């Protein structure tokens, strides 16, 4: 094999490896578990989340996380009012990863049934991931200790549904 052919073959092999590795890294980043990054004990994250919540969430979910009136009763258009995020609602029953994805993408399939209609907008183009996690930390910080303790126990979440 000539020097030129060997160099071309090596370059092509290296380029292929880079493309494969970059594609694999991209796939892993897109499909990675988001984990639990909403720390209800982190005062800085909670303060940041409180400000973001008041600006983007309180108009529907209430300044005190109380949700809209009659949130379990469908409106004339078939949609449900915004639920509370305090202990009277169901938010605490959902894993942080699911709450993050709903906030990021809106309440749309696959996060909701195909025909489900919701007024929950997607905030992924408005809020950074860090701000979404901060909002979730703020919300979680308002839950009673009993709920926070129950959520921290492995395997307990499935029993609450």
Secondary structure, DSSP 8 states (H G I E B T S, - for coil): --HHHHHHHHHHHHHHHHHHHHHHHHHHHHTS-------TT-HHHHHHHHHHHHHHTHHHH-TTS---TTTTSB-TTS-B-----STTSSGGGS-HHHHHHHHHH-S-TTSS-TT--------TTTS-HHHHHHHHHHHHHTS-HHHHHHHHSTT-GGGG-
